[in-house]
């Protein structure tokens, strides 16, 4: 095992599907630094808590490990080198890396770690080669002091580390794991921010649209023409708005869950390295992610409220459609009742006329004339009404698919009694 203090470590993160780029870059590093494959990888070296070691190559002062985690492949290049030799090595490594830019275009991210000797410090000339900050972000760890030399970003992160004890695992496995989650979050942060802004704009547009639709439905009730068709169209439009918003809320929930998971894992790993008391400078970097997560959470809650408002608007318009339908049904019912009454009156008049004429024809002339007119009027009228009743109950029986019902029997019996009464009055003289 090479000495890790002092040393420089480079971490290159690829998506495992980009095998051609990974193999080409690995081959280029081996050839550039004359690294020999390590055919025997001990079982102990494979047992990283997060990554799995696939291959290793090296020299007396340099090692190149190929590790895998889920769908990520990590190339870990570590060179044991005194601080005074860092500047020349970094300059040469940048030149080598530039020749493989086409193989690094799909790189997920890069990490650089400068490990000093236990009481050393990071040379300022080295830092001038990187876009570092003047006020370093310092975090006290159980294994040493970690410096974040520039804010976490998409392309590369650079750290300084002054070791104290048992720091090998931190350099080989823990920091690469932390840096991986930083890159995962950084690659997603812009998407999360754009998603939140898009949802905010979409929600505002929907709120205006819902207000306009509800306003139009009120106007439609004042102008009855074509209101039924228009209201149904408004329901369709609101339903489309609801579906679109629900889909976006689902995407937002998924984004929020993914970001929550990454933040929790990153924070948990960092906390596991912290002593009981000490400075945690990385908390300020974590806060940026947490603030974005809070923004997304608030937008999710607002969007859910808007979703409920759209649903209520749909219910309101549907209620108005049902009210409109019930009014129209009531109007049709009234018209039908009026028609039924009119038909009944006409039926009574016709039956009355023909019944009276049949009575006159069948009766001796002098007998018919001697029957008091009120007898004739009331008897014929009653007979006409019972005929009307028989017609009404017959229609009910047909609707119920019955041969007869009680109303028909009563009507027939009453009609026969009236006919009997007429017969007795006519022929009893």
Secondary structure by P-SEA (a helix, b strand, c coil): ccccccbbbbbbbbcccaaaaaaaaaaaaaaaaccccccccccccccccccccccccccccbbbbbbbcccbbbbbbbbbccccaaaaaaaaaaaaaaaaccccccccbbbbbbbccccccccaaaaaaccccccccccccccbbbbccccccccbbbbbbbcccccccccccaaaaaaaaaaaaaacaaaaaaaaaaaaaaaaaaaaaaaaaaaaaaaaaacccaaaaaaaaaaaaaaaaaaaaaaaaaaaaaaaaaaaaaaaaaaaaaaaaccccccccaaaaaaaaaaaaaaaaaaaaaaaaaaaaaaaaaaaaaaaaaaaaaaaaaaaaaaaaaaaaaaaaaaaaaaaaaaaaaaaaaccaaaaaaccaaaaaaaaaaaaaaaaaaaaaaaaaaaacccccaaaaaaaaaaaaaaaaaaaaaccc
